[in-house]
Amino acid sequence: MGHQKQYNLFFAAEIGIVLVLLAAVVVTVNGETHTECGVAQTAFGMCVPYVMGQDPHLSVQCCQGVQSVRSLASTPRSHKDICQCLRLLMLSLGNIDSVRAAALSSQCGASTSVIPTTLSFDCTKLA
Protein backbone atom coordinates (compact mmCIF):
# COMPACT_ATOMS: atom_id res chain seq x y z
CA MET A 1 0.00 0.00 0.00
CA GLY A 2 2.89 2.39 0.74
CA HIS A 3 4.27 2.07 -2.80
CA GLN A 4 0.85 2.86 -4.30
CA LYS A 5 0.63 6.08 -2.25
CA GLN A 6 4.13 7.10 -3.39
CA TYR A 7 3.20 6.41 -7.01
CA ASN A 8 -0.01 8.45 -6.69
CA LEU A 9 1.90 11.36 -5.13
CA PHE A 10 4.55 11.20 -7.87
CA PHE A 11 1.87 11.15 -10.59
CA ALA A 12 0.05 14.08 -8.95
CA ALA A 13 3.33 16.02 -8.80
CA GLU A 14 3.95 15.41 -12.53
CA ILE A 15 0.43 16.62 -13.38
CA GLY A 16 1.03 19.67 -11.20
CA ILE A 17 4.24 20.50 -13.06
CA VAL A 18 2.48 20.27 -16.43
CA LEU A 19 -0.31 22.56 -15.21
CA VAL A 20 2.21 25.11 -13.92
CA LEU A 21 4.03 25.05 -17.28
CA LEU A 22 0.79 25.57 -19.18
CA ALA A 23 -0.12 28.43 -16.85
CA ALA A 24 3.28 29.99 -17.59
CA VAL A 25 2.53 29.80 -21.31
CA VAL A 26 -0.85 31.47 -20.79
CA VAL A 27 0.73 34.24 -18.71
CA THR A 28 3.50 34.70 -21.28
CA VAL A 29 1.11 35.17 -24.18
CA ASN A 30 -1.68 36.98 -22.34
CA GLY A 31 -0.59 40.44 -23.52
CA GLU A 32 0.25 39.30 -27.05
CA THR A 33 -2.73 37.16 -27.97
CA HIS A 34 -3.79 39.28 -30.93
CA THR A 35 -0.37 39.42 -32.58
CA GLU A 36 1.07 36.71 -34.80
CA CYS A 37 3.58 36.00 -32.05
CA GLY A 38 0.82 35.58 -29.48
CA VAL A 39 -1.18 33.34 -31.78
CA ALA A 40 1.92 31.23 -32.52
CA GLN A 41 2.79 30.93 -28.82
CA THR A 42 -0.76 29.96 -27.94
CA ALA A 43 -0.87 27.34 -30.71
CA PHE A 44 2.54 25.98 -29.72
CA GLY A 45 1.53 25.95 -26.05
CA MET A 46 -0.01 22.51 -26.42
CA CYS A 47 3.45 21.18 -27.35
CA VAL A 48 5.25 22.62 -24.33
CA PRO A 49 4.84 19.58 -22.03
CA TYR A 50 6.02 17.29 -24.84
CA VAL A 51 9.11 19.29 -25.87
CA MET A 52 10.07 19.74 -22.21
CA GLY A 53 9.95 15.98 -21.69
CA GLN A 54 7.07 16.19 -19.21
CA ASP A 55 4.58 14.37 -21.45
CA PRO A 56 5.78 11.14 -23.07
CA HIS A 57 3.17 11.28 -25.84
CA LEU A 58 2.74 13.72 -28.70
CA SER A 59 -0.86 14.95 -28.59
CA VAL A 60 -3.27 15.66 -31.43
CA GLN A 61 -3.64 19.18 -30.01
CA CYS A 62 0.11 19.72 -30.28
CA CYS A 63 0.08 18.66 -33.93
CA GLN A 64 -2.85 21.00 -34.59
CA GLY A 65 -0.76 23.76 -33.00
CA VAL A 66 2.21 22.91 -35.23
CA GLN A 67 -0.09 23.09 -38.28
CA SER A 68 -1.35 26.50 -37.10
CA VAL A 69 2.18 27.80 -36.58
CA ARG A 70 3.12 26.61 -40.08
CA SER A 71 0.16 28.43 -41.64
CA LEU A 72 1.07 31.66 -39.82
CA ALA A 73 4.56 31.65 -41.32
CA SER A 74 3.59 32.59 -44.86
CA THR A 75 6.45 34.94 -45.77
CA PRO A 76 10.22 34.84 -45.21
CA ARG A 77 9.86 37.69 -42.69
CA SER A 78 7.07 35.92 -40.78
CA HIS A 79 9.19 32.71 -40.72
CA LYS A 80 11.94 34.58 -38.89
CA ASP A 81 9.60 36.53 -36.61
CA ILE A 82 7.55 33.51 -35.53
CA CYS A 83 10.68 31.41 -35.08
CA GLN A 84 12.18 34.10 -32.83
CA CYS A 85 8.92 34.39 -30.93
CA LEU A 86 8.82 30.64 -30.25
CA ARG A 87 12.52 30.60 -29.36
CA LEU A 88 11.91 33.30 -26.74
CA LEU A 89 9.03 31.24 -25.36
CA MET A 90 11.30 28.19 -25.13
CA LEU A 91 14.01 30.27 -23.44
CA SER A 92 11.52 31.48 -20.84
CA LEU A 93 10.54 27.88 -20.10
CA GLY A 94 14.11 26.68 -19.74
CA ASN A 95 15.09 23.17 -20.66
CA ILE A 96 13.69 21.62 -23.84
CA ASP A 97 14.31 18.24 -25.44
CA SER A 98 15.93 19.24 -28.74
CA VAL A 99 15.33 15.79 -30.26
CA ARG A 100 11.60 16.10 -29.63
CA ALA A 101 11.51 19.70 -30.86
CA ALA A 102 13.37 18.75 -34.04
CA ALA A 103 10.96 15.90 -34.77
CA LEU A 104 7.73 17.85 -34.26
CA SER A 105 7.15 18.94 -37.85
CA SER A 106 7.76 15.48 -39.31
CA GLN A 107 5.79 13.68 -36.60
CA CYS A 108 2.87 16.04 -37.13
CA GLY A 109 3.05 15.90 -40.93
CA ALA A 110 3.65 19.64 -41.18
CA SER A 111 6.78 20.42 -43.11
CA THR A 112 8.11 23.59 -41.50
CA SER A 113 11.43 24.96 -40.30
CA VAL A 114 9.89 27.75 -38.23
CA ILE A 115 9.93 25.80 -34.94
CA PRO A 116 13.27 26.19 -33.17
CA THR A 117 14.95 22.89 -32.40
CA THR A 118 17.30 24.19 -29.68
CA LEU A 119 17.45 27.17 -27.35
CA SER A 120 20.36 28.54 -29.41
CA PHE A 121 18.60 28.09 -32.77
CA ASP A 122 19.45 30.98 -35.16
CA CYS A 123 16.14 32.13 -36.62
CA THR A 124 17.83 34.79 -38.75
CA LYS A 125 19.13 32.08 -41.09
CA LEU A 126 15.64 30.98 -42.16
CA ALA A 127 14.70 31.80 -45.73
PyMOL commands that place a pseudoatom at each C-alpha (Angstrom):
pseudoatom trace, name=CA, resn=MET, resi=1, chain=A, elem=C, hetatm=0, pos=[0.000, 0.000, 0.000]
pseudoatom trace, name=CA, resn=GLY, resi=2, chain=A, elem=C, hetatm=0, pos=[2.886, 2.387, 0.740]
pseudoatom trace, name=CA, resn=HIS, resi=3, chain=A, elem=C, hetatm=0, pos=[4.266, 2.068, -2.803]
pseudoatom trace, name=CA, resn=GLN, resi=4, chain=A, elem=C, hetatm=0, pos=[0.851, 2.860, -4.297]
pseudoatom trace, name=CA, resn=LYS, resi=5, chain=A, elem=C, hetatm=0, pos=[0.634, 6.077, -2.251]
pseudoatom trace, name=CA, resn=GLN, resi=6, chain=A, elem=C, hetatm=0, pos=[4.130, 7.099, -3.387]
pseudoatom trace, name=CA, resn=TYR, resi=7, chain=A, elem=C, hetatm=0, pos=[3.202, 6.412, -7.015]
pseudoatom trace, name=CA, resn=ASN, resi=8, chain=A, elem=C, hetatm=0, pos=[-0.008, 8.451, -6.689]
pseudoatom trace, name=CA, resn=LEU, resi=9, chain=A, elem=C, hetatm=0, pos=[1.903, 11.359, -5.133]
pseudoatom trace, name=CA, resn=PHE, resi=10, chain=A, elem=C, hetatm=0, pos=[4.548, 11.199, -7.867]
pseudoatom trace, name=CA, resn=PHE, resi=11, chain=A, elem=C, hetatm=0, pos=[1.870, 11.155, -10.585]
pseudoatom trace, name=CA, resn=ALA, resi=12, chain=A, elem=C, hetatm=0, pos=[0.046, 14.077, -8.949]
pseudoatom trace, name=CA, resn=ALA, resi=13, chain=A, elem=C, hetatm=0, pos=[3.330, 16.024, -8.801]
pseudoatom trace, name=CA, resn=GLU, resi=14, chain=A, elem=C, hetatm=0, pos=[3.946, 15.415, -12.527]
pseudoatom trace, name=CA, resn=ILE, resi=15, chain=A, elem=C, hetatm=0, pos=[0.433, 16.618, -13.384]
pseudoatom trace, name=CA, resn=GLY, resi=16, chain=A, elem=C, hetatm=0, pos=[1.029, 19.675, -11.200]
pseudoatom trace, name=CA, resn=ILE, resi=17, chain=A, elem=C, hetatm=0, pos=[4.239, 20.502, -13.058]
pseudoatom trace, name=CA, resn=VAL, resi=18, chain=A, elem=C, hetatm=0, pos=[2.483, 20.270, -16.432]
pseudoatom trace, name=CA, resn=LEU, resi=19, chain=A, elem=C, hetatm=0, pos=[-0.309, 22.561, -15.207]
pseudoatom trace, name=CA, resn=VAL, resi=20, chain=A, elem=C, hetatm=0, pos=[2.211, 25.106, -13.922]
pseudoatom trace, name=CA, resn=LEU, resi=21, chain=A, elem=C, hetatm=0, pos=[4.029, 25.047, -17.278]
pseudoatom trace, name=CA, resn=LEU, resi=22, chain=A, elem=C, hetatm=0, pos=[0.788, 25.567, -19.183]
pseudoatom trace, name=CA, resn=ALA, resi=23, chain=A, elem=C, hetatm=0, pos=[-0.116, 28.426, -16.848]
pseudoatom trace, name=CA, resn=ALA, resi=24, chain=A, elem=C, hetatm=0, pos=[3.283, 29.988, -17.593]
pseudoatom trace, name=CA, resn=VAL, resi=25, chain=A, elem=C, hetatm=0, pos=[2.532, 29.804, -21.305]
pseudoatom trace, name=CA, resn=VAL, resi=26, chain=A, elem=C, hetatm=0, pos=[-0.846, 31.471, -20.793]
pseudoatom trace, name=CA, resn=VAL, resi=27, chain=A, elem=C, hetatm=0, pos=[0.730, 34.243, -18.709]
pseudoatom trace, name=CA, resn=THR, resi=28, chain=A, elem=C, hetatm=0, pos=[3.503, 34.701, -21.277]
pseudoatom trace, name=CA, resn=VAL, resi=29, chain=A, elem=C, hetatm=0, pos=[1.109, 35.169, -24.181]
pseudoatom trace, name=CA, resn=ASN, resi=30, chain=A, elem=C, hetatm=0, pos=[-1.678, 36.984, -22.344]
pseudoatom trace, name=CA, resn=GLY, resi=31, chain=A, elem=C, hetatm=0, pos=[-0.591, 40.436, -23.524]
pseudoatom trace, name=CA, resn=GLU, resi=32, chain=A, elem=C, hetatm=0, pos=[0.250, 39.300, -27.050]
pseudoatom trace, name=CA, resn=THR, resi=33, chain=A, elem=C, hetatm=0, pos=[-2.728, 37.156, -27.969]
pseudoatom trace, name=CA, resn=HIS, resi=34, chain=A, elem=C, hetatm=0, pos=[-3.788, 39.280, -30.929]
pseudoatom trace, name=CA, resn=THR, resi=35, chain=A, elem=C, hetatm=0, pos=[-0.373, 39.423, -32.582]
pseudoatom trace, name=CA, resn=GLU, resi=36, chain=A, elem=C, hetatm=0, pos=[1.066, 36.712, -34.802]
pseudoatom trace, name=CA, resn=CYS, resi=37, chain=A, elem=C, hetatm=0, pos=[3.575, 36.000, -32.050]
pseudoatom trace, name=CA, resn=GLY, resi=38, chain=A, elem=C, hetatm=0, pos=[0.821, 35.581, -29.481]
pseudoatom trace, name=CA, resn=VAL, resi=39, chain=A, elem=C, hetatm=0, pos=[-1.178, 33.335, -31.780]
pseudoatom trace, name=CA, resn=ALA, resi=40, chain=A, elem=C, hetatm=0, pos=[1.923, 31.235, -32.520]
pseudoatom trace, name=CA, resn=GLN, resi=41, chain=A, elem=C, hetatm=0, pos=[2.788, 30.934, -28.818]
pseudoatom trace, name=CA, resn=THR, resi=42, chain=A, elem=C, hetatm=0, pos=[-0.764, 29.960, -27.940]
pseudoatom trace, name=CA, resn=ALA, resi=43, chain=A, elem=C, hetatm=0, pos=[-0.867, 27.342, -30.710]
pseudoatom trace, name=CA, resn=PHE, resi=44, chain=A, elem=C, hetatm=0, pos=[2.535, 25.979, -29.718]
pseudoatom trace, name=CA, resn=GLY, resi=45, chain=A, elem=C, hetatm=0, pos=[1.526, 25.951, -26.045]
pseudoatom trace, name=CA, resn=MET, resi=46, chain=A, elem=C, hetatm=0, pos=[-0.005, 22.506, -26.419]
pseudoatom trace, name=CA, resn=CYS, resi=47, chain=A, elem=C, hetatm=0, pos=[3.455, 21.180, -27.349]
pseudoatom trace, name=CA, resn=VAL, resi=48, chain=A, elem=C, hetatm=0, pos=[5.248, 22.617, -24.328]
pseudoatom trace, name=CA, resn=PRO, resi=49, chain=A, elem=C, hetatm=0, pos=[4.841, 19.582, -22.028]
pseudoatom trace, name=CA, resn=TYR, resi=50, chain=A, elem=C, hetatm=0, pos=[6.017, 17.291, -24.837]
pseudoatom trace, name=CA, resn=VAL, resi=51, chain=A, elem=C, hetatm=0, pos=[9.112, 19.295, -25.868]
pseudoatom trace, name=CA, resn=MET, resi=52, chain=A, elem=C, hetatm=0, pos=[10.069, 19.742, -22.212]
pseudoatom trace, name=CA, resn=GLY, resi=53, chain=A, elem=C, hetatm=0, pos=[9.946, 15.981, -21.690]
pseudoatom trace, name=CA, resn=GLN, resi=54, chain=A, elem=C, hetatm=0, pos=[7.068, 16.187, -19.211]
pseudoatom trace, name=CA, resn=ASP, resi=55, chain=A, elem=C, hetatm=0, pos=[4.583, 14.372, -21.452]
pseudoatom trace, name=CA, resn=PRO, resi=56, chain=A, elem=C, hetatm=0, pos=[5.779, 11.140, -23.074]
pseudoatom trace, name=CA, resn=HIS, resi=57, chain=A, elem=C, hetatm=0, pos=[3.168, 11.278, -25.844]
pseudoatom trace, name=CA, resn=LEU, resi=58, chain=A, elem=C, hetatm=0, pos=[2.735, 13.718, -28.703]
pseudoatom trace, name=CA, resn=SER, resi=59, chain=A, elem=C, hetatm=0, pos=[-0.865, 14.945, -28.594]
pseudoatom trace, name=CA, resn=VAL, resi=60, chain=A, elem=C, hetatm=0, pos=[-3.274, 15.656, -31.428]
pseudoatom trace, name=CA, resn=GLN, resi=61, chain=A, elem=C, hetatm=0, pos=[-3.643, 19.176, -30.007]
pseudoatom trace, name=CA, resn=CYS, resi=62, chain=A, elem=C, hetatm=0, pos=[0.105, 19.720, -30.278]
pseudoatom trace, name=CA, resn=CYS, resi=63, chain=A, elem=C, hetatm=0, pos=[0.077, 18.658, -33.930]
pseudoatom trace, name=CA, resn=GLN, resi=64, chain=A, elem=C, hetatm=0, pos=[-2.848, 20.998, -34.589]
pseudoatom trace, name=CA, resn=GLY, resi=65, chain=A, elem=C, hetatm=0, pos=[-0.762, 23.759, -33.003]
pseudoatom trace, name=CA, resn=VAL, resi=66, chain=A, elem=C, hetatm=0, pos=[2.210, 22.910, -35.226]
pseudoatom trace, name=CA, resn=GLN, resi=67, chain=A, elem=C, hetatm=0, pos=[-0.089, 23.091, -38.281]
pseudoatom trace, name=CA, resn=SER, resi=68, chain=A, elem=C, hetatm=0, pos=[-1.348, 26.501, -37.096]
pseudoatom trace, name=CA, resn=VAL, resi=69, chain=A, elem=C, hetatm=0, pos=[2.179, 27.799, -36.584]
pseudoatom trace, name=CA, resn=ARG, resi=70, chain=A, elem=C, hetatm=0, pos=[3.120, 26.605, -40.078]
pseudoatom trace, name=CA, resn=SER, resi=71, chain=A, elem=C, hetatm=0, pos=[0.160, 28.427, -41.642]
pseudoatom trace, name=CA, resn=LEU, resi=72, chain=A, elem=C, hetatm=0, pos=[1.071, 31.663, -39.822]
pseudoatom trace, name=CA, resn=ALA, resi=73, chain=A, elem=C, hetatm=0, pos=[4.563, 31.646, -41.324]
pseudoatom trace, name=CA, resn=SER, resi=74, chain=A, elem=C, hetatm=0, pos=[3.588, 32.586, -44.858]
pseudoatom trace, name=CA, resn=THR, resi=75, chain=A, elem=C, hetatm=0, pos=[6.454, 34.943, -45.772]
pseudoatom trace, name=CA, resn=PRO, resi=76, chain=A, elem=C, hetatm=0, pos=[10.219, 34.837, -45.206]
pseudoatom trace, name=CA, resn=ARG, resi=77, chain=A, elem=C, hetatm=0, pos=[9.861, 37.687, -42.686]
pseudoatom trace, name=CA, resn=SER, resi=78, chain=A, elem=C, hetatm=0, pos=[7.073, 35.920, -40.784]
pseudoatom trace, name=CA, resn=HIS, resi=79, chain=A, elem=C, hetatm=0, pos=[9.188, 32.712, -40.715]
pseudoatom trace, name=CA, resn=LYS, resi=80, chain=A, elem=C, hetatm=0, pos=[11.939, 34.584, -38.891]
pseudoatom trace, name=CA, resn=ASP, resi=81, chain=A, elem=C, hetatm=0, pos=[9.598, 36.529, -36.611]
pseudoatom trace, name=CA, resn=ILE, resi=82, chain=A, elem=C, hetatm=0, pos=[7.553, 33.512, -35.532]
pseudoatom trace, name=CA, resn=CYS, resi=83, chain=A, elem=C, hetatm=0, pos=[10.681, 31.408, -35.080]
pseudoatom trace, name=CA, resn=GLN, resi=84, chain=A, elem=C, hetatm=0, pos=[12.185, 34.097, -32.830]
pseudoatom trace, name=CA, resn=CYS, resi=85, chain=A, elem=C, hetatm=0, pos=[8.923, 34.395, -30.926]
pseudoatom trace, name=CA, resn=LEU, resi=86, chain=A, elem=C, hetatm=0, pos=[8.818, 30.640, -30.251]
pseudoatom trace, name=CA, resn=ARG, resi=87, chain=A, elem=C, hetatm=0, pos=[12.517, 30.603, -29.364]
pseudoatom trace, name=CA, resn=LEU, resi=88, chain=A, elem=C, hetatm=0, pos=[11.911, 33.297, -26.742]
pseudoatom trace, name=CA, resn=LEU, resi=89, chain=A, elem=C, hetatm=0, pos=[9.025, 31.241, -25.356]
pseudoatom trace, name=CA, resn=MET, resi=90, chain=A, elem=C, hetatm=0, pos=[11.296, 28.193, -25.129]
pseudoatom trace, name=CA, resn=LEU, resi=91, chain=A, elem=C, hetatm=0, pos=[14.012, 30.268, -23.445]
pseudoatom trace, name=CA, resn=SER, resi=92, chain=A, elem=C, hetatm=0, pos=[11.518, 31.476, -20.843]
pseudoatom trace, name=CA, resn=LEU, resi=93, chain=A, elem=C, hetatm=0, pos=[10.540, 27.877, -20.096]
pseudoatom trace, name=CA, resn=GLY, resi=94, chain=A, elem=C, hetatm=0, pos=[14.112, 26.681, -19.735]
pseudoatom trace, name=CA, resn=ASN, resi=95, chain=A, elem=C, hetatm=0, pos=[15.089, 23.170, -20.663]
pseudoatom trace, name=CA, resn=ILE, resi=96, chain=A, elem=C, hetatm=0, pos=[13.694, 21.615, -23.842]
pseudoatom trace, name=CA, resn=ASP, resi=97, chain=A, elem=C, hetatm=0, pos=[14.311, 18.241, -25.437]
pseudoatom trace, name=CA, resn=SER, resi=98, chain=A, elem=C, hetatm=0, pos=[15.933, 19.238, -28.741]
pseudoatom trace, name=CA, resn=VAL, resi=99, chain=A, elem=C, hetatm=0, pos=[15.333, 15.788, -30.258]
pseudoatom trace, name=CA, resn=ARG, resi=100, chain=A, elem=C, hetatm=0, pos=[11.600, 16.097, -29.627]
pseudoatom trace, name=CA, resn=ALA, resi=101, chain=A, elem=C, hetatm=0, pos=[11.511, 19.696, -30.857]
pseudoatom trace, name=CA, resn=ALA, resi=102, chain=A, elem=C, hetatm=0, pos=[13.366, 18.753, -34.038]
pseudoatom trace, name=CA, resn=ALA, resi=103, chain=A, elem=C, hetatm=0, pos=[10.960, 15.895, -34.770]
pseudoatom trace, name=CA, resn=LEU, resi=104, chain=A, elem=C, hetatm=0, pos=[7.726, 17.854, -34.261]
pseudoatom trace, name=CA, resn=SER, resi=105, chain=A, elem=C, hetatm=0, pos=[7.152, 18.935, -37.852]
pseudoatom trace, name=CA, resn=SER, resi=106, chain=A, elem=C, hetatm=0, pos=[7.764, 15.476, -39.314]
pseudoatom trace, name=CA, resn=GLN, resi=107, chain=A, elem=C, hetatm=0, pos=[5.794, 13.677, -36.602]
pseudoatom trace, name=CA, resn=CYS, resi=108, chain=A, elem=C, hetatm=0, pos=[2.870, 16.036, -37.133]
pseudoatom trace, name=CA, resn=GLY, resi=109, chain=A, elem=C, hetatm=0, pos=[3.048, 15.897, -40.932]
pseudoatom trace, name=CA, resn=ALA, resi=110, chain=A, elem=C, hetatm=0, pos=[3.645, 19.635, -41.177]
pseudoatom trace, name=CA, resn=SER, resi=111, chain=A, elem=C, hetatm=0, pos=[6.783, 20.421, -43.106]
pseudoatom trace, name=CA, resn=THR, resi=112, chain=A, elem=C, hetatm=0, pos=[8.114, 23.593, -41.496]
pseudoatom trace, name=CA, resn=SER, resi=113, chain=A, elem=C, hetatm=0, pos=[11.429, 24.957, -40.297]
pseudoatom trace, name=CA, resn=VAL, resi=114, chain=A, elem=C, hetatm=0, pos=[9.887, 27.753, -38.232]
pseudoatom trace, name=CA, resn=ILE, resi=115, chain=A, elem=C, hetatm=0, pos=[9.926, 25.803, -34.943]
pseudoatom trace, name=CA, resn=PRO, resi=116, chain=A, elem=C, hetatm=0, pos=[13.272, 26.193, -33.169]
pseudoatom trace, name=CA, resn=THR, resi=117, chain=A, elem=C, hetatm=0, pos=[14.952, 22.891, -32.399]
pseudoatom trace, name=CA, resn=THR, resi=118, chain=A, elem=C, hetatm=0, pos=[17.302, 24.190, -29.681]
pseudoatom trace, name=CA, resn=LEU, resi=119, chain=A, elem=C, hetatm=0, pos=[17.453, 27.171, -27.347]
pseudoatom trace, name=CA, resn=SER, resi=120, chain=A, elem=C, hetatm=0, pos=[20.364, 28.540, -29.406]
pseudoatom trace, name=CA, resn=PHE, resi=121, chain=A, elem=C, hetatm=0, pos=[18.604, 28.095, -32.766]
pseudoatom trace, name=CA, resn=ASP, resi=122, chain=A, elem=C, hetatm=0, pos=[19.447, 30.977, -35.160]
pseudoatom trace, name=CA, resn=CYS, resi=123, chain=A, elem=C, hetatm=0, pos=[16.140, 32.128, -36.622]
pseudoatom trace, name=CA, resn=THR, resi=124, chain=A, elem=C, hetatm=0, pos=[17.833, 34.788, -38.754]
pseudoatom trace, name=CA, resn=LYS, resi=125, chain=A, elem=C, hetatm=0, pos=[19.134, 32.076, -41.088]
pseudoatom trace, name=CA, resn=LEU, resi=126, chain=A, elem=C, hetatm=0, pos=[15.642, 30.980, -42.158]
pseudoatom trace, name=CA, resn=ALA, resi=127, chain=A, elem=C, hetatm=0, pos=[14.695, 31.799, -45.730]
for i in range(1, 127): cmd.bond("trace and resi %d" % i, "trace and resi %d" % (i + 1))
show_as sticks, trace
zoom trace
